[in-house]
Amino acid sequence: MTMPVAVTTLTDPTGTDWILDGSNGVWEPVGKKGFHSGTFLHFRDETPAVDGAFWRGVRSTVRDLFLPILFRGTDRNVVLAQRRALIKAISPRNGTCKITSAWPDGTTRSIICRYVDGMEAGSQGPGEWGITAISYGLHFVADDPYMLGTPSVTSWSLLSSTRTELPVPGSDTVFETVTSPQLISNITSAPINLNTDFESGVANWTSIGGTLTQDLLFIKNGLASARNTPDGVTAIVRMDSDQQPVTGSTAYQATGWLACATARTVSLNINWYDAAHVYISTSSLAVALPAATFTFLTNIALAPSNAAFASVIPTLTGTPTAADYLNADDVQLAQTGGVSIFNPGDVPSYPVWQLTGPFTSVTATNSTTGKSWTIGYTAGSGDTLTLDTTPGNTSLVNVSGVNQWDKLITGYQLWPVVGGTNTVAVSVNGATSASQARLTYTPRYESD
Protein backbone atom coordinates (compact mmCIF):
# COMPACT_ATOMS: atom_id res chain seq x y z
CA MET A 1 0.00 0.00 0.00
CA THR A 2 1.32 3.43 -0.94
CA MET A 3 1.01 5.95 1.87
CA PRO A 4 -0.36 9.38 0.86
CA VAL A 5 2.26 12.11 0.89
CA ALA A 6 2.10 15.86 1.24
CA VAL A 7 2.79 18.24 -1.61
CA THR A 8 5.40 20.79 -0.58
CA THR A 9 5.27 24.42 -1.70
CA LEU A 10 8.12 26.87 -1.19
CA THR A 11 6.84 30.46 -1.16
CA ASP A 12 9.59 33.03 -1.67
CA PRO A 13 9.63 36.52 -0.10
CA THR A 14 7.86 38.01 -3.14
CA GLY A 15 4.91 35.65 -2.65
CA THR A 16 5.74 33.44 -5.63
CA ASP A 17 4.94 29.76 -5.07
CA TRP A 18 7.43 27.09 -6.12
CA ILE A 19 5.32 23.91 -6.08
CA LEU A 20 7.69 20.97 -5.70
CA ASP A 21 5.61 18.40 -7.57
CA GLY A 22 7.44 18.53 -10.90
CA SER A 23 4.73 20.56 -12.63
CA ASN A 24 7.19 23.41 -13.29
CA GLY A 25 10.32 21.32 -13.54
CA VAL A 26 11.07 21.50 -9.81
CA TRP A 27 10.77 18.35 -7.71
CA GLU A 28 11.15 17.35 -4.08
CA PRO A 29 13.23 14.15 -3.79
CA VAL A 30 13.10 11.99 -0.68
CA GLY A 31 15.00 13.34 2.31
CA LYS A 32 13.12 16.30 3.80
CA LYS A 33 14.10 16.76 7.46
CA GLY A 34 13.09 18.88 10.43
CA PHE A 35 9.38 19.04 9.62
CA HIS A 36 8.11 16.28 11.92
CA SER A 37 9.38 17.81 15.15
CA GLY A 38 11.49 20.61 16.51
CA THR A 39 14.31 20.39 19.03
CA PHE A 40 14.34 21.41 22.68
CA LEU A 41 16.84 23.07 24.98
CA HIS A 42 16.70 21.95 28.63
CA PHE A 43 17.89 24.08 31.55
CA ARG A 44 19.45 22.42 34.60
CA ASP A 45 21.30 23.50 37.71
CA GLU A 46 24.23 21.51 39.05
CA THR A 47 25.38 21.50 42.67
CA PRO A 48 28.82 20.40 43.97
CA ALA A 49 28.82 16.99 45.68
CA VAL A 50 25.31 16.19 44.39
CA ASP A 51 25.07 13.67 41.59
CA GLY A 52 23.18 14.64 38.51
CA ALA A 53 21.37 17.94 38.09
CA PHE A 54 18.12 19.73 38.83
CA TRP A 55 15.87 20.29 35.85
CA ARG A 56 14.61 23.90 35.70
CA GLY A 57 12.83 24.28 32.40
CA VAL A 58 12.70 23.74 28.67
CA ARG A 59 12.06 25.72 25.53
CA SER A 60 11.89 25.05 21.82
CA THR A 61 14.93 26.20 19.88
CA VAL A 62 14.99 27.61 16.37
CA ARG A 63 14.11 24.88 13.89
CA ASP A 64 16.58 23.74 11.22
CA LEU A 65 14.87 22.58 8.04
CA PHE A 66 16.40 20.54 5.23
CA LEU A 67 14.56 20.61 1.90
CA PRO A 68 15.95 18.66 -1.06
CA ILE A 69 15.00 19.92 -4.51
CA LEU A 70 15.63 18.72 -8.04
CA PHE A 71 15.61 20.87 -11.17
CA ARG A 72 14.89 19.08 -14.43
CA GLY A 73 14.49 20.71 -17.85
CA THR A 74 14.62 20.08 -21.56
CA ASP A 75 18.15 21.45 -21.82
CA ARG A 76 20.92 22.97 -19.75
CA ASN A 77 19.75 26.55 -20.26
CA VAL A 78 16.31 25.78 -18.78
CA VAL A 79 17.86 24.23 -15.66
CA LEU A 80 20.34 27.10 -15.36
CA ALA A 81 17.55 29.69 -15.53
CA GLN A 82 15.54 27.84 -12.87
CA ARG A 83 18.49 27.66 -10.50
CA ARG A 84 19.37 31.32 -10.92
CA ALA A 85 15.76 32.40 -10.43
CA LEU A 86 15.36 30.39 -7.22
CA ILE A 87 18.53 31.52 -5.48
CA LYS A 88 17.69 35.12 -6.31
CA ALA A 89 14.13 34.69 -5.04
CA ILE A 90 14.89 33.01 -1.71
CA SER A 91 17.84 35.21 -0.70
CA PRO A 92 17.42 36.09 3.01
CA ARG A 93 18.11 39.71 2.06
CA ASN A 94 14.64 39.73 0.51
CA GLY A 95 12.87 38.52 3.65
CA THR A 96 11.31 35.29 4.88
CA CYS A 97 10.14 32.24 2.99
CA LYS A 98 7.22 29.96 3.79
CA ILE A 99 7.28 26.19 3.34
CA THR A 100 3.85 24.56 3.23
CA SER A 101 2.90 20.89 3.43
CA ALA A 102 -0.50 20.22 1.83
CA TRP A 103 -1.92 16.84 2.83
CA PRO A 104 -4.43 14.71 0.88
CA ASP A 105 -7.12 15.34 3.54
CA GLY A 106 -7.05 19.04 2.70
CA THR A 107 -5.15 20.23 5.77
CA THR A 108 -2.08 22.42 5.43
CA ARG A 109 0.78 23.25 7.77
CA SER A 110 3.26 26.04 7.04
CA ILE A 111 6.41 27.36 8.64
CA ILE A 112 8.07 30.75 8.22
CA CYS A 113 11.84 30.53 7.71
CA ARG A 114 14.94 32.06 6.16
CA TYR A 115 17.31 30.46 3.69
CA VAL A 116 20.81 29.70 5.06
CA ASP A 117 22.75 27.59 2.59
CA GLY A 118 22.69 24.53 0.32
CA MET A 119 22.82 25.94 -3.20
CA GLU A 120 26.60 26.48 -3.25
CA ALA A 121 27.09 23.38 -5.42
CA GLY A 122 24.59 20.90 -6.74
CA SER A 123 24.86 17.22 -7.63
CA GLN A 124 25.41 17.08 -11.39
CA GLY A 125 27.53 15.30 -13.97
CA PRO A 126 28.84 11.74 -14.48
CA GLY A 127 27.48 9.38 -11.86
CA GLU A 128 25.05 12.05 -10.72
CA TRP A 129 22.42 13.90 -12.68
CA GLY A 130 22.99 14.78 -16.32
CA ILE A 131 23.28 18.24 -17.81
CA THR A 132 19.47 18.61 -17.88
CA ALA A 133 19.01 17.99 -14.14
CA ILE A 134 20.61 19.12 -10.90
CA SER A 135 19.76 18.58 -7.21
CA TYR A 136 20.38 20.62 -4.08
CA GLY A 137 19.79 20.30 -0.36
CA LEU A 138 18.45 23.61 0.91
CA HIS A 139 18.93 24.59 4.56
CA PHE A 140 16.45 26.97 6.20
CA VAL A 141 16.10 28.18 9.80
CA ALA A 142 12.74 29.05 11.40
CA ASP A 143 12.88 31.56 14.26
CA ASP A 144 9.37 30.51 15.32
CA PRO A 145 9.81 26.73 15.51
CA TYR A 146 6.14 25.86 15.08
CA MET A 147 4.12 24.87 12.03
CA LEU A 148 1.18 27.17 11.29
CA GLY A 149 -2.37 26.15 10.48
CA THR A 150 -5.24 28.15 8.96
CA PRO A 151 -5.84 31.60 10.53
CA SER A 152 -9.05 32.03 12.54
CA VAL A 153 -10.96 35.30 12.98
CA THR A 154 -13.51 36.26 15.67
CA SER A 155 -15.32 39.62 15.61
CA TRP A 156 -17.41 41.47 18.18
CA SER A 157 -19.88 44.29 17.53
CA LEU A 158 -22.09 46.37 19.77
CA LEU A 159 -25.01 44.68 21.52
CA SER A 160 -25.70 47.22 24.25
CA SER A 161 -24.59 50.49 25.74
CA THR A 162 -23.97 50.96 29.43
CA ARG A 163 -23.38 53.65 31.97
CA THR A 164 -22.78 53.99 35.69
CA GLU A 165 -25.11 56.17 37.74
CA LEU A 166 -23.79 57.41 41.08
CA PRO A 167 -26.15 59.05 43.62
CA VAL A 168 -25.19 62.63 44.34
CA PRO A 169 -24.80 63.03 48.13
CA GLY A 170 -27.82 64.65 49.76
CA SER A 171 -30.22 64.01 46.88
CA ASP A 172 -32.62 61.19 46.07
CA THR A 173 -33.38 62.26 42.52
CA VAL A 174 -30.27 63.72 40.93
CA PHE A 175 -27.64 61.38 39.47
CA GLU A 176 -24.23 61.98 37.99
CA THR A 177 -23.77 59.81 34.88
CA VAL A 178 -20.42 58.45 33.67
CA THR A 179 -19.70 55.88 30.98
CA SER A 180 -18.83 52.30 31.95
CA PRO A 181 -17.69 49.30 29.91
CA GLN A 182 -20.16 47.70 27.60
CA LEU A 183 -19.78 44.05 26.79
CA ILE A 184 -20.17 43.15 23.13
CA SER A 185 -20.20 39.35 23.10
CA ASN A 186 -22.39 36.79 24.80
CA ILE A 187 -23.39 33.21 25.55
CA THR A 188 -26.09 32.95 28.22
CA SER A 189 -27.07 30.47 30.94
CA ALA A 190 -30.35 30.04 32.87
CA PRO A 191 -31.79 33.18 34.55
CA ILE A 192 -30.76 33.80 38.16
CA ASN A 193 -33.65 36.10 39.14
CA LEU A 194 -37.08 34.89 40.32
CA ASN A 195 -40.57 35.36 38.86
CA THR A 196 -39.39 36.46 35.43
CA ASP A 197 -42.81 36.18 33.72
CA PHE A 198 -45.20 37.61 36.39
CA GLU A 199 -47.70 34.83 35.73
CA SER A 200 -48.34 34.43 39.47
CA GLY A 201 -48.13 38.08 40.42
CA VAL A 202 -45.34 40.55 41.16
CA ALA A 203 -43.60 38.81 44.07
CA ASN A 204 -39.79 39.19 44.19
CA TRP A 205 -40.06 42.65 42.59
CA THR A 206 -40.23 46.11 44.23
CA SER A 207 -41.31 49.45 42.80
CA ILE A 208 -39.38 52.59 43.72
CA GLY A 209 -41.28 55.76 42.89
CA GLY A 210 -44.41 53.98 41.70
CA THR A 211 -46.99 51.26 42.22
CA LEU A 212 -46.32 47.75 40.90
CA THR A 213 -49.25 45.56 39.82
CA GLN A 214 -49.97 42.52 37.71
CA ASP A 215 -51.49 43.37 34.29
CA LEU A 216 -53.72 40.70 32.72
CA LEU A 217 -54.68 42.76 29.67
CA PHE A 218 -51.53 44.32 28.18
CA ILE A 219 -49.14 41.38 27.83
CA LYS A 220 -46.41 40.08 25.53
CA ASN A 221 -46.13 36.40 26.46
CA GLY A 222 -48.22 34.08 28.59
CA LEU A 223 -51.13 35.42 30.65
CA ALA A 224 -49.69 38.43 32.48
CA SER A 225 -47.11 41.17 32.61
CA ALA A 226 -46.05 43.62 35.33
CA ARG A 227 -47.10 47.28 35.29
CA ASN A 228 -45.20 49.99 37.17
CA THR A 229 -47.25 53.20 37.48
CA PRO A 230 -45.17 56.29 38.43
CA ASP A 231 -46.23 58.48 41.35
CA GLY A 232 -45.61 61.62 39.27
CA VAL A 233 -43.07 63.18 41.66
CA THR A 234 -40.12 60.78 41.61
CA ALA A 235 -37.45 61.57 38.99
CA ILE A 236 -36.27 57.98 38.49
CA VAL A 237 -38.95 55.29 38.73
CA ARG A 238 -37.61 51.77 39.09
CA MET A 239 -38.88 48.21 39.16
CA ASP A 240 -36.21 46.23 41.07
CA SER A 241 -35.90 42.46 41.10
CA ASP A 242 -34.72 40.88 44.35
CA GLN A 243 -30.92 40.87 44.60
CA GLN A 244 -29.34 37.60 43.49
CA PRO A 245 -25.75 36.32 44.01
CA VAL A 246 -23.28 37.05 41.21
CA THR A 247 -19.56 36.58 40.65
CA GLY A 248 -17.29 39.59 40.27
CA SER A 249 -15.49 40.21 36.94
CA THR A 250 -18.01 37.95 35.22
CA ALA A 251 -20.33 38.89 32.35
CA TYR A 252 -24.10 38.99 32.84
CA GLN A 253 -26.99 39.61 30.46
CA ALA A 254 -30.29 41.34 31.24
CA THR A 255 -33.13 40.78 28.79
CA GLY A 256 -36.81 41.64 28.74
CA TRP A 257 -39.85 42.91 26.84
CA LEU A 258 -40.63 46.51 27.82
CA ALA A 259 -43.49 48.79 26.73
CA CYS A 260 -44.29 52.33 27.83
CA ALA A 261 -47.76 53.78 27.52
CA THR A 262 -46.25 56.91 25.95
CA ALA A 263 -43.37 57.32 23.51
CA ARG A 264 -40.28 57.93 25.64
CA THR A 265 -36.84 56.56 26.56
CA VAL A 266 -36.76 53.63 28.98
CA SER A 267 -33.81 51.74 30.44
CA LEU A 268 -33.06 48.13 31.25
CA ASN A 269 -30.49 48.36 34.04
CA ILE A 270 -28.35 46.04 36.12
CA ASN A 271 -27.52 47.26 39.63
CA TRP A 272 -24.39 45.83 41.26
CA TYR A 273 -23.92 45.42 45.04
CA ASP A 274 -21.06 44.21 47.22
CA ALA A 275 -21.18 41.37 49.78
CA ALA A 276 -22.83 43.71 52.32
CA HIS A 277 -25.51 44.64 49.72
CA VAL A 278 -24.02 48.12 49.37
CA TYR A 279 -24.65 49.68 45.95
CA ILE A 280 -21.60 49.80 43.65
CA SER A 281 -22.77 50.93 40.20
CA THR A 282 -25.36 50.55 37.44
CA SER A 283 -24.95 49.19 33.92
CA SER A 284 -27.73 50.71 31.81
CA LEU A 285 -29.20 50.23 28.36
CA ALA A 286 -31.38 53.22 27.38
CA VAL A 287 -33.68 52.92 24.34
CA ALA A 288 -36.32 55.26 22.90
CA LEU A 289 -39.56 53.27 22.57
CA PRO A 290 -42.73 54.02 20.60
CA ALA A 291 -45.96 54.27 22.58
CA ALA A 292 -47.59 51.07 23.83
CA THR A 293 -45.27 48.73 21.88
CA PHE A 294 -43.41 45.85 23.50
CA THR A 295 -39.72 45.93 22.52
CA PHE A 296 -37.12 43.30 23.39
CA LEU A 297 -34.02 44.74 25.05
CA THR A 298 -30.66 43.09 25.78
CA ASN A 299 -28.09 44.62 28.13
CA ILE A 300 -24.79 42.79 28.62
CA ALA A 301 -22.27 44.00 31.19
CA LEU A 302 -19.25 42.92 33.18
CA ALA A 303 -19.83 42.71 36.94
CA PRO A 304 -17.43 44.88 38.99
CA SER A 305 -14.63 42.89 40.60
CA ASN A 306 -16.16 43.39 44.08
CA ALA A 307 -19.75 42.61 43.05
CA ALA A 308 -21.52 39.89 45.05
CA PHE A 309 -25.18 40.63 44.25
CA ALA A 310 -27.16 42.13 41.38
CA SER A 311 -30.70 43.04 40.39
CA VAL A 312 -32.30 43.71 37.01
CA ILE A 313 -34.27 46.97 36.87
CA PRO A 314 -36.63 48.30 34.15
CA THR A 315 -36.43 52.07 34.63
CA LEU A 316 -38.15 55.34 33.67
CA THR A 317 -36.36 58.71 34.07
CA GLY A 318 -37.33 62.36 33.75
CA THR A 319 -40.07 62.43 36.44
CA PRO A 320 -42.65 60.38 34.54
CA THR A 321 -46.34 60.86 35.23
CA ALA A 322 -48.93 58.19 35.97
CA ALA A 323 -49.81 58.24 32.26
CA ASP A 324 -46.25 57.06 31.46
CA TYR A 325 -46.69 53.66 33.09
CA LEU A 326 -44.22 50.93 32.09
CA ASN A 327 -45.09 47.28 31.40
CA ALA A 328 -42.49 44.51 31.58
CA ASP A 329 -42.62 40.83 30.59
CA ASP A 330 -40.12 37.97 30.70
CA VAL A 331 -37.42 40.07 32.40
CA GLN A 332 -34.36 37.95 33.12
CA LEU A 333 -30.81 38.27 34.43
CA ALA A 334 -28.37 35.50 33.45
CA GLN A 335 -24.67 34.86 33.45
CA THR A 336 -23.05 35.17 30.05
CA GLY A 337 -19.65 33.73 29.36
CA GLY A 338 -18.38 35.57 26.32
CA VAL A 339 -17.40 33.87 23.06
CA SER A 340 -15.89 30.38 22.94
CA ILE A 341 -12.82 30.21 20.70
CA PHE A 342 -11.39 26.75 20.03
CA ASN A 343 -7.69 26.54 19.24
CA PRO A 344 -6.85 23.16 17.63
CA GLY A 345 -3.12 23.81 17.88
CA ASP A 346 -0.53 22.08 20.04
CA VAL A 347 0.82 25.23 21.69
CA PRO A 348 -0.57 28.67 22.58
CA SER A 349 -1.09 31.18 19.75
CA TYR A 350 -0.76 34.93 20.21
CA PRO A 351 -3.51 36.93 18.50
CA VAL A 352 -3.50 40.19 16.58
CA TRP A 353 -6.33 42.57 17.50
CA GLN A 354 -7.87 45.22 15.28
CA LEU A 355 -10.02 47.69 17.23
CA THR A 356 -12.30 50.04 15.31
CA GLY A 357 -13.72 53.19 16.92
CA PRO A 358 -15.37 55.02 18.29
CA PHE A 359 -14.27 54.06 21.80
CA THR A 360 -12.39 55.49 24.76
CA SER A 361 -11.13 52.22 26.21
CA VAL A 362 -11.18 48.50 25.39
CA THR A 363 -10.73 45.53 27.72
CA ALA A 364 -10.27 41.95 26.48
CA THR A 365 -10.43 39.09 28.98
CA ASN A 366 -9.61 35.42 28.50
CA SER A 367 -11.55 33.77 31.33
CA THR A 368 -9.84 30.45 30.59
CA THR A 369 -6.43 31.84 31.53
CA GLY A 370 -7.68 34.53 33.92
CA LYS A 371 -5.72 37.24 32.10
CA SER A 372 -6.78 40.53 30.54
CA TRP A 373 -5.51 43.77 29.06
CA THR A 374 -6.98 47.27 28.79
CA ILE A 375 -6.21 50.04 26.31
CA GLY A 376 -7.09 53.62 27.23
CA TYR A 377 -7.33 55.52 23.95
CA THR A 378 -9.90 57.87 22.42
CA ALA A 379 -10.71 56.65 18.92
CA GLY A 380 -13.09 58.42 16.58
CA SER A 381 -15.47 56.72 14.18
CA GLY A 382 -13.44 54.65 11.71
CA ASP A 383 -10.21 55.12 13.65
CA THR A 384 -8.37 51.86 14.32
CA LEU A 385 -5.76 50.46 16.65
CA THR A 386 -3.83 47.27 15.90
CA LEU A 387 -2.40 45.27 18.81
CA ASP A 388 0.05 42.47 18.04
CA THR A 389 0.58 40.28 21.12
CA THR A 390 3.29 38.05 19.59
CA PRO A 391 6.29 37.79 21.98
CA GLY A 392 9.28 39.58 20.51
CA ASN A 393 7.04 41.38 18.02
CA THR A 394 4.54 43.11 20.29
CA SER A 395 3.24 46.45 19.06
CA LEU A 396 0.31 48.83 19.37
CA VAL A 397 -0.13 51.29 16.50
CA ASN A 398 -2.90 53.48 15.15
CA VAL A 399 -4.15 53.60 11.57
CA SER A 400 -1.16 55.78 10.60
CA GLY A 401 1.32 53.34 12.11
CA VAL A 402 2.18 55.67 15.01
CA ASN A 403 3.27 53.89 18.19
CA GLN A 404 0.59 53.91 20.92
CA TRP A 405 2.21 51.47 23.35
CA ASP A 406 1.84 53.92 26.25
CA LYS A 407 -1.96 53.56 25.95
CA LEU A 408 -1.82 50.05 27.44
CA ILE A 409 -2.92 50.35 31.05
CA THR A 410 -0.35 49.24 33.64
CA GLY A 411 -0.84 45.61 34.67
CA TYR A 412 -1.79 44.42 31.20
CA GLN A 413 -1.27 40.75 30.29
CA LEU A 414 -1.09 40.09 26.56
CA TRP A 415 -2.66 36.66 26.81
CA PRO A 416 -2.48 33.91 24.18
CA VAL A 417 -5.25 31.73 22.79
CA VAL A 418 -4.31 28.46 24.50
CA GLY A 419 -4.94 25.01 23.08
CA GLY A 420 -8.56 23.91 23.40
CA THR A 421 -11.52 26.11 24.33
CA ASN A 422 -10.97 29.74 25.37
CA THR A 423 -13.77 31.92 26.75
CA VAL A 424 -13.12 35.47 25.58
CA ALA A 425 -15.10 38.59 26.45
CA VAL A 426 -14.65 42.14 25.18
CA SER A 427 -15.89 45.29 26.91
CA VAL A 428 -15.72 48.80 25.50
CA ASN A 429 -16.11 52.35 26.75
CA GLY A 430 -17.83 54.90 24.50
CA ALA A 431 -18.82 52.52 21.71
CA THR A 432 -21.52 52.92 19.06
CA SER A 433 -22.93 50.57 16.44
CA ALA A 434 -19.83 51.36 14.34
CA SER A 435 -17.41 50.00 16.95
CA GLN A 436 -15.82 46.61 16.41
CA ALA A 437 -13.17 44.34 17.89
CA ARG A 438 -11.52 41.72 15.68
CA LEU A 439 -9.24 38.93 16.94
CA THR A 440 -7.10 36.93 14.49
CA TYR A 441 -4.90 34.02 15.54
CA THR A 442 -3.12 31.21 13.73
CA PRO A 443 -2.95 27.73 15.33
CA ARG A 444 0.61 26.49 15.90
CA TYR A 445 1.63 22.82 15.73
CA GLU A 446 4.67 20.76 16.69
CA SER A 447 4.60 18.83 13.39
CA ASP A 448 3.65 19.32 9.75
Helices and strands as residue ranges (DSSP letters): E 7-11, E 17-19, E 26-27, E 40-45, E 54-60, E 63-72, H 76-89, G 92-94, E 97-102, E 108-117, E 133-142, E 147-148, E 152-157, E 163-167, E 175-179, E 182-183, E 188-191, E 205-208, E 210-215, E 225-230, E 237-241, E 244-245, E 251-260, E 264-273, E 279-289, E 295-302, E 309-316, G 322-324, E 326-336, E 339-343, E 352-356, E 359-366, E 371-379, E 384-388, E 395-398, G 405-407, E 420-429, E 436-441, E 444-445
